[in-house]
Every structure is written in structure tokens, then in C-alpha cells.
Amino acid sequence: MHEKALPVCATPEIASSLSLLAMTDSHHKDKTMFSQNAGPRRLRELFERPGPILSLGVHDVFSALVAERAGLEMLFIGGFGTTASLLGLPDLDFLTVGEMADAVRRTARRVTVPVVADGDTGHGDLHHVARTVSEFEGAGASGIILEDQVAPKRCGHFEGKAVISAEEMERKLKAALRARQNPDFLLIARTDARETLGLAEAIARANRYGDAGADCVFVEAPLSPEELERIPQEVRYPLLANMLTGGKTPILPAGELVRLGYKIIVCPIESLLMTAATVRRLAETLLQKGCVDSLTGEMISFAEVKELLGVEAFLKLREEG
């Protein structure tokens, strides 16, 4: 294994923790031996070591494979990207718990890095929360995000959100903790109270959710750099920062977020945005020129795709049999 170049947004002080490791061929070949318990244990190790965890939201298994190969140590499966990829619909509570669990299962069985999945509101009442945690954990997730929106929920950067009471969310978190089988399975609690109840209430809820047992907390959609700075000053628990391009929250580089005190930094839908732009350009080029070979320099090669998917390993099964 060799270290890849430090991202330009990183500061020298956090160089060791932001360095990304490239996957080796032997790592790639060990995927079938990655046990269900290894993911939560690895995520817990990442969570407890000094420095941040950088993650992308992946919208399907192929984007997960590419992100893992690039060196990311944890992947996020969000409701926005999964709904768009699977159904071609917006993040307005269309996905069922079964559909999301299937997305987790497909991804977790093909990558060796931990996967954290978006559990939305837990898909209902306390018993639904318990089932959501059980389904995700059984599907191979290493952690889950649960939020305090009312149902039906919507993307945290859409207008018109509403939240349940803090007391009800605390009950949901306790139901989630009782349902998880592996104590290393990470529980991340999200509050959407900033929009409707103000930042002070969102911060108070983040602390209450940490008190209730959440491993990490997440104030969704802060509106300014000053708010991003205030949150770590007043929240007593590890924090997730959601850097959604084009959303309500200003984008700060990872180095600055780490300096402020954030532990997990996620770019949740950018793989979807990049894919959309690339496919659109591909289609436009085909319509304009009748071929797409002018874009070859921007593509990964067919050989790289075959290697990423493990074609040779599967074809050798007959030879080895």
C-alpha cells in the first residue's frame, strides 16, 4: 500500500489523519472474506482514532467501488442518491425500508470499507425504528443515521420541514440502541430543528440526543460559517458535517471543519451530481458528433472497469474448478 497525495483542502497539522490509502490488489481480492462484524469494528476504530473521517455519498454499487478504490475509508449511502438512482424520484420519503436495506446489502457485500446508511426517520414508530436498525445491520451496514423529522420526511435542504418533539426522538434513539446487535454499530442522530426552531434549539437537541446514547450527532443545514463554528463550541459530542453542494450550508474545506471540531465530513450527493453532468455531456457529444471518442481522455479505460469489477477472478473460477 502507498500513501496518496494529501487533498489540497487539508492542513499540514492533520496530514497524517487525512492521508488516503490506495487499495492494493490483495485487498481487492479479500472482499469475499470481509465478515459482517468487520465493518462496524473498523468504523469504530476510525471513529475513535484522532483525526477526521472523510466520506462520499455513493448512489449505487459501482460508484461505491470507484470511491473505495480511490481510497475512501468509509462510504455513506444516502436517501437522496439512492432514491434518484433506484427510482428516478426526489428525496420525499419514496423509499421503503426494504428497498434501502437492499441497497445497503448490495453495496456492503462488494466493498471492504464500512458503510453508513441513511435511516431517515426510522420509517415510522418505535417498532419501525427497531426493525430499520435490524434490517440495516443485517444487510451489512456499519452504522445508521436517524433524524427527528416528522413523516413523511424530505431532504434536509428542502423547504417545509417539520420535526417531532425531542422527547419522541430520544425514545426512537433508545429503541435503536436496544435493537442493534453489535455494540460497534454506529448510531448517528440528526436534528432538522435549525430551520423551524432555530439554531439554539438544534444545538440543545444535538446534546440531548448524545445524552440519549447516540455516538455522533448531526445538525442539518446550518446557514452560515458562523453557525458551523458555533455548533462544535456548544455540542458536547462528536459531530458530522454535511457538505451538500448547492444546499443551504456554506461549503468549508475539510481542514477548516476539522479545526472547528467536526469528526465526520460527508459530501452526500456529489457522486450523483458528477454522474449527471458526465452522462449529459456524453449524450450531447454523441448527438453533436456521432461518436464519443473525443472524450476518451476523460474516461477510465475498459480494462480498468474490468479490473474494478473483478472480471478475471470470476472467469478463473472455471479453471480452478
N, C-alpha and C positions, 0 to 999 in steps of 0.2 A: 504494500500500500504506500502511496505517496501523497504528500500534502498538496492541495491545490492552492492557487493564489488567493490571498485574502480579498474579500469583497471591498470595493472602494469605499463603501459606507462605514467600514469598520475603523476603529481607532487602534493605535498600537497597544494600548493598555489591555484590550480584550482580544488581541490577535490569537492567543492560544485557544480560547474558547470559541471563536468564530471560524477557525480554520475548518474547512470541509474536507472529508476524506473520500477519495475516489474508490469505487468498488473494484475489487480485483476479480479475475475470472473465477478463482476458487470460491470467493464469496458468492458469486452469482450461482455457482453450481450447488451450493449448500441450501438453496431455498426449500427444497422438499424436506429438509431436516430441521426447519425452524419450528420449534414447538409452540403451542398456543400460549404457554406460560412465559416464553422468552420475550415476547413483545412487551407485556406490562413490566416485567423486570427490567428490561433495557430502558424503557421510558422512565421508570422510577430512578434509575441511575443517572440518566440525562437530567432529570428534574432536580436531583439533589446535588449534582456537581456544580462547581462555580461556573458562572457564565450563562449566556442565553441559549435558547433552542430556537433556531430559525426554521420556518416551515412554509410550504406552499399548500394551498388547497388544490387537490387533484380532482378532476371531474370524471375520470374513468381509469380503468386498469392500465391502459397504455401510457397515459400521462403520468401515472404513478411510477411505472417502470423507468420512464425517462428521468423523472425527478430524483428517484433513488440513485440511478446511475450517475447523475450529476454530482451526487454527494450529500444530499439532504439526509439528516439523521432521524427525522420524524415527518410524517405526512398527515395532512388534515383532509378529511372527507366532509365537505360542507353540503348543506341542503340546497344552496343556490346552484352550485355547479352540477350536483347530481340530478336535480330536477330538470335543469336545462339540457343536460346530456342524455338522460334517460327518457324524458318525456317531451322535451322541447317546450316546457312551460315555465312560468316565473315562480319565484320562491314565495308562494302564497299557500303553503300547507297542503300541496297536492300529494306529496309523497307519503305513503303509508310506512309504518314501522317495518313491515316485512320487506318492502322494496328497498328501504335504506339498509336494513340488515343484509340483504343480498348484495348490495353494492359494497358493503364492508367485507363480506365474505370473499367476493371475487377479488378484491384488492389485496386483502391480508394474506390470501393463500399464494400470491405471486410476488410479494415483496418481503424483504427480511427486516426492514426498519419498522418501528412501531407506527401504528395508525390510530389517530384520534378521530372520532366520528361525531357529527352534529346530531344530538338527540332532540333538538327543538325543545318543545315544552314537556317532553316525556310522552307525548301523544295521548294525553288525557289525564285521568285521575291518578291517585297514588298507585293503584294496582297496575295501571298502564305504564307508569314510570318504572315500576319494578320489572315489568315484562320487557320494556325497552332496554334497560340495562342488561338483563339476562340475554336477550337476543343479540345485542351488540357484542357482549363479552363472548358469547358462544360462537359468534361469527369471526372472532379473531381480533376485535378492536382492543387497543391497549388503554383507551380512555374514552370519555364521553363528555360533551358539553351539554348542559341543561340550562334553560333560560326561564325567566319569570314573566314572559308574555302571556296574555290570555289566548285562548284558542277560538278561532283559527288564527295562527300567528302569521307574521310576514317578515321579510328580510329586515334586519335591524337598521338598514339605511333607507327604508321606505317610510313614507309619511303614514300617519294614522295608527301608530302602535298604541297598545294599552297593556298594562301589567296587572298581574294578580297581587294579592297582599303579600308582604314579606313573610308573614306567618305561614301562609299556604305554601310559599316556595320553600321555607325551612322544612315543612313536612315532606315535600317532594324530595328534597336532598336526603333526608333521613331514610325515606323509603328506598332511594337509590343506594345508599350505603348498606342497608340491610340486604339488598338484592345482589350486590356484587360478591363474587366468589373468591376472587384473587385480591388480596389487600393492596397489591401493587397497581391495580387498575385505577387510573387517574380520573378523579371527578372534578370537572371544571364547571363552576357556577357562573352564569352570565346574567347580568341585570340590564334591562332595557328602560330603566326608570329615568334616565337622563332627559329624554325628550318630554315626557309628560309630567314628571315630578321634580325635575331639577337635579343638578349635579350633587348637591349636598345629600339628597335622599339616595341617589345612586351609590354614593360612597358609603353611606350608612348601611345600605343593603349589602354591598360587597363585603363589608366587615361582618355583618350578621350571617351571611352565607358561609364565610370562612369559619365563624364560630360554630356553625351547624355541622361542620365536618368536611366542607369542600377543600380539596388540595390546592386549588388555584382559583382565582376569581377574575372576572372579566366585565368591565364597564363598557357597554357597547355605545358607539357613536359619540365620543367626546367631540366638542365643536371647535376647539382651538388648541394651539400649542400650550397655552396656559393651563387649560383643563387637563391635558395629557401630563403636564408637570405636577399638577396638584394631586392627582389621583394616587400616585405612589407615596406622596408625602403623608396621606391620611388613611390609606388602606394598609392593614397590618399583615396581609397575606400575599403570597406570590401572585403576580399579575400577568395576564395575557393582553397583548396589544394587537388589535385587528386593523391592519393597514390595507383597507379596501380602496383601490384606485378609483377615483371618481365619486367616492362616497362622501359622507358628512365630516369625517375625521381628516384633519390635515396629515399628510404623509411625512413622517420623520424617518431619517436613516436609522438603521439598526444600532449603530454606535451611540447615537443620541438617546434612543429608547433604553438601551442598556444603562447608560449613565443616569437616566431618570429613575431606573429601578424596575424595569419590566423583565420578566423571565422568559416568556414565550412570545415570539413575534411571528404573526401569520399574515401572509398575503393570500386572502381566501378565494378570490375568483380570477386571479390574473392568468392562470393557465387557460381558462375559458376565453378570456378576452384576447389573449395572444393567438389562440387557435382560430377564433372567429376572424381576426384580421388576416391571418395567413391563408385560410381557406378562401376568403373573399378575394384576396389578391390572386390566388391560384386560378379561381374561376374566371376572374376578369382577364387575366393573361391568356387563358385558353380561348376565351371569346374574341379577344383582340388579335391574337397572333396565330391561333390554330394549333399551338403546341405550348408546352411549358418548360422546355429545356433551358430557356434563358434564366430560370430560377434555380437551376441545379446547384449553384454555389451556396444557396440558402437552405438546401435540404440536407438531411443526413442521408447517407447512401443506403441503397437496398441491402448491401452487405451488413451495414451497421444495424439495420432493422432486424435482419435475420438473426444476428448475434444477440441482440437485445431480447428477442423472443425465445431464444434457446433452440432454434431450429435443429442444429446439428445434434444436440443432446437427445432430442426426440427421435430423430432419424436413426441414431445409433442403437436404439432400443432393439430393433430387429437384429442387428449384427450381434449384440450382446446376448440376445435370447437364444 
